[in-house]
Amino acid sequence: MNLTAQLEELNLIRFSLLPGELFELSLSDEDASEWTSLLDAFADSAGDLDFSAKIPKSTCRFRIGLGDVRVVFEIELPRGYPGCDEGVAIEP
């Protein structure tokens, strides 16, 4: 698992949203809290922290959508992403 690359890409998505677009984790409260903490720590670190030893219990599953329109995509990153043979799962 390349957690640093995952956090970098997820933060890029989070901070690239336009007004009215949403990003939310589709996980249990415990797993969402763990991923939110990792995302916030990564954003605050400016790339200075080493996240290689911090392996979350769950894979990251999240939704991207529009607040006023019923269009939502749910995405799950496999543990080995990026650089694995598994694909990223996207469900409309």
C-alpha positions, 0 to 999 in steps of 0.5 A: 500500500502506498498510503502517501500517494493515496493521501496525496490524491485524495487531498487533491480531490478534496481541495479541488471541489467546486461549490456545491460538489461534495466529498464524503467517506463511505465508511463506518464511523470508526474507519471514517474517523481514521481516514479523516485523521490521516487526510487532515494530518497529511494536509497539515504536514505539507508532505513532511511526515512519513505515513509508511507506518500508518496503515489504516484498517480499511480501504478508502471508499468515498463518494463524490457528488453534487449537492442539489443533483442526485448524481453520486459516484462511489469510489473504492481504492484497493489496498495496493493502489497505486501500482497494483493489478486491482482496478479502482472500483467506481459505482454510479 
